[in-house]
Amino acid sequence: MGGAKGKELAAKYVAAVEKFDAAYAKFNETLNKVNAEQSKKQIEKLKKDGKKGYAAAMESTLRLTELVDKLEKAPQNADKAAVEKELSEIEALLKSINNDRGQVLADRYNSVVGEVRQVLADPSDNNLNNMIEGFNGYIDTYNSTTPDQFDAK
């Protein structure tokens, strides 16, 4: 009898976890969308306020985040031409920062570009993990820079 009850409880537990995971994924997606919209508004304000370097760093980071997320979810379905176009537009944004901190961020970005291209060529778990690690390194670099450093001469 104990085994049957255990199996029944385990099935209920698994169903509850799956339901929670689905709800959490939906919540996380909504949260990410709201954060992206807020970031876009902040980027426009920074541009108006003359903080072009920080605006470029923030926009490139937002766009890279969206690219990596999309690629991580469905690497086999990636539109390689669209990914390459986005990579070059992000690179142009980073180059527009035009100071030491911008260059540090651009260097970190270049290593992520290589890892993204590896995923495009072979979407193996190993390549996906390397892309995520490289992206996390980029985010660490971005987060370790104060906003005013992006506009310093």
N, C-alpha and C positions, 0 to 999 in steps of 0.2 A: 504494500500500500504506500509506504514512504517514497518508493521510487516513482510511482505514478504522480503523487502530489508534487514531488520535486520537479518532474518534467513539466507539469502544468504551470508551476510557478516560474520555471526557467523560460518557458514560452511566453508567458505574460511579461516577464522582465525584458526579454529581447524585443518584443513588440513595443513596449513602452520606450525603450532606448532608441529604437528606430524612429518612433514618432517624435521623440525629443530632438534627435539629430536633424530630422527634416525641418522641424519648426525652427531650430537654432540656425540652420543654414539659410532659411528664408529671412530670419531676423538679421543675420550677419550681412546678407546681400543688401537689405534695406539700409542698414547702418552705413555700409560702404558707399552706397549711392548718395545718401544724405551728406556724408563727409566729403565726397568728391564735389558735390554741388557747392558746399560751403567753401571748399578750397578754391574752386573756380571764381567765386565772388571775391575771395580774399586776393587772388592773383590780380583781378581787374583793379581792385583798390590799390594794391601795391604799385601797379603800373601808373595809375593816376597820380600817386604820391611820389613818383620819380624813383622808386626802389626797383629798378628794372632787373638788377642782378638777382635779388631775392625772388622776384616774380618768376624769372627764368628757371631758377633752381627748383622752386616749388612746382611749377608747371611740368618741368621735365621729370620730376620725381612722381608726380601724379600720373603722368602718361606712362612712365616705365612701370609703375605699379599695376596699372590697368592691363598693359601688354603682358607682363609676367603672369598675372592672374589668369588671363584668357588662355595663354599658352599652356599653363599648368593644367587647366581644366580639360583642354582638348588639343593636345599637341599634334595628333594625327590630322586634325582638320584645319591646321594653320594655313592661312593664305600667305605664302612665303613673300610674295611681292609686297603685300600690304604691311607685313612685319618689317621688311627691309626699309620701306618708305617711312614708317613710323620711327625706326631706329635712326635714320638719317635726320629726321626732323628734330628728334630729341637731342641728337648730337649738336645740331646747329644752335639750339636753345642754350645748351651748356657752353658752347664756344662763345656765345654772346656775353657771358658773365665777365670774361676778360680780366681776371685777376688770379692770384695764387690759389684762393679757396675754390674758385671756379675750376681751375686746372686740376686740383686734387680730386674734385668730384667727377670731372670729365675722365680722368685716368681710371677711377673706380668704375665708371660707366663702361669704358672700353672693355674691361674684363667681363662685364655682364654681357656685352654684345657678343663676345666670343662664345660664351656659354649658351646664349639664346640660339646662335647659329648651330651649335652642336645639337641642340634639341631639335631644330628644324631638320637637320641631316639625319638624326637618329634619336627619336623620342623615348629612349630607354630610361628606366628608373634612375640609373646612375647619372645620366646627363641632366635629367630633371632636378635631381638633388643638387648637382653642381650649380645649376642655374639659380636655384633658390638660395644656396649658400652665397653665391656671388651677389645676388640681389640684396640679401641681408647685410652684406659688407658695404654695399652702396648706401643702404639706409643708415647704417651706423655712421658712415662718413657724413651724410647729409645731417643727421641728428647731432653730430658733434660740432657743427658749424653754427655760430650764432647768426641770426638773420642779417645783422649789419655788416658781417664779414663779406657777404656776397656783393655788397656795393662799395666796399673799401677800395681805394685807389692803390 
